[in-house]
Amino acid sequence: MRILPALCLLTFAINSQSQNVSLKFSFLSLVDEASFPTIQSGIEFKLSKKIAWYNEVGIKYRKSYYEMADTNFTNSRGVKLKTEIRYYFIDNGEIYIGGNGFYTKDFHNTKALYYYSNDSSVLMVDNFAAEKNVRGFNLIIGKQYQKWNRIYFDLYAGIGIRFISIDQSNMEVDHTRDVLSRGPDLNIPDNRIWMDVKGGRSVLPNFSMGIRICYSFK
């Protein structure tokens, strides 16, 4: 939890040196249940009239809504990091395109309901811990809307790829032998549990979108 105070101190230190700095807060990250909820903010540096460098840090501050395990094999915690280069189509900034690289690390407990050896008469429960690491990159497009003098909103969307690595501990269910109990439709909880049970490494597409409230020091 020391990262965010350090980030704020860095912001004010830079502001005393330069006026081309913006502080941004991602308030939708507070309720990012599909991944994990974080207190997340970042700093944008204007490198030139049209080029900017943005860095963001998020710290997990509570369990996700989908962490339903009745156990405590690991302390629920996590971090999100992102660095991004942007190109603005006009000098004062409005519409932009960019590319970013990101990294997330999440420790959580989870619960799987499964049928042992595909025997529908034997429904079992397994509580275990998972460590999930995700690396990837996105191409993004965004637009900034000024609301007040130095306060504005930053809306963005992007597509990319993510490389996932999951390690488990204290797990009994075996995805090569057992069958998970799943809902009739595709849903986030079932997908999260399947990924945690399967573990290992995988490559998936990544979709991102969000909104940030921003303060410009210039």
Summary of the structure (lengths in Angstrom):
residues: 218
radius of gyration: 20.4
end to end distance: 28.5
largest distance: 68.8
contacts: 648
relative contact order: 0.18
helix: 15%
strand: 55%
